[in-house]
Amino acid sequence: MNMQPEYNTLPEFQDQVTELQKDRKGLALASLVLGLVGIILWIIPIFAYLGCIPGLVFGILGRKSTKRGMAIAGIILNCVFLIAAIINSVVGALLWTSLMS
């Protein structure tokens, strides 16, 4: 006895499913591009936060696309440079407070 409900896919919705998969490829690419841009952005942390956090979100959403490798590379790059930006923020704040005292 099969307990799972049966789902029928209607032909008119098949195009929307295909478009959603295409959009996820774009998310994977956007994540990779933002990760590569993060190589430069981590120097100024506020810009790194604005670039790496969306890149990380895009990478997570893009993992289910056919470009999974690009999404994972984007996730890794965005994580690395987000951590670098956080460290840069902390070091900058510590230097600023030591110079002001």
Secondary structure as the mmCIF struct_conf table of DSSP 4:
data_model
#
loop_
_struct_conf.conf_type_id
_struct_conf.id
_struct_conf.beg_label_comp_id
_struct_conf.beg_label_asym_id
_struct_conf.beg_label_seq_id
_struct_conf.end_label_comp_id
_struct_conf.end_label_asym_id
_struct_conf.end_label_seq_id
BEND BEND1 GLN A 4 GLN A 4
HELX_LH_PP_P HELX_LH_PP_P1 PRO A 5 GLU A 6
HELX_LH_PP_P HELX_LH_PP_P2 ASN A 8 LEU A 10
HELX_RH_AL_P HELX_RH_AL_P1 PRO A 11 LEU A 41
TURN_TY1_P TURN_TY1_P1 TRP A 42 ILE A 43
BEND BEND2 ILE A 44 ILE A 44
HELX_RH_AL_P HELX_RH_AL_P2 PRO A 45 GLY A 62
TURN_TY1_P TURN_TY1_P2 ARG A 63 LYS A 64
BEND BEND3 SER A 65 THR A 66
HELX_RH_AL_P HELX_RH_AL_P3 ARG A 68 MET A 100
#
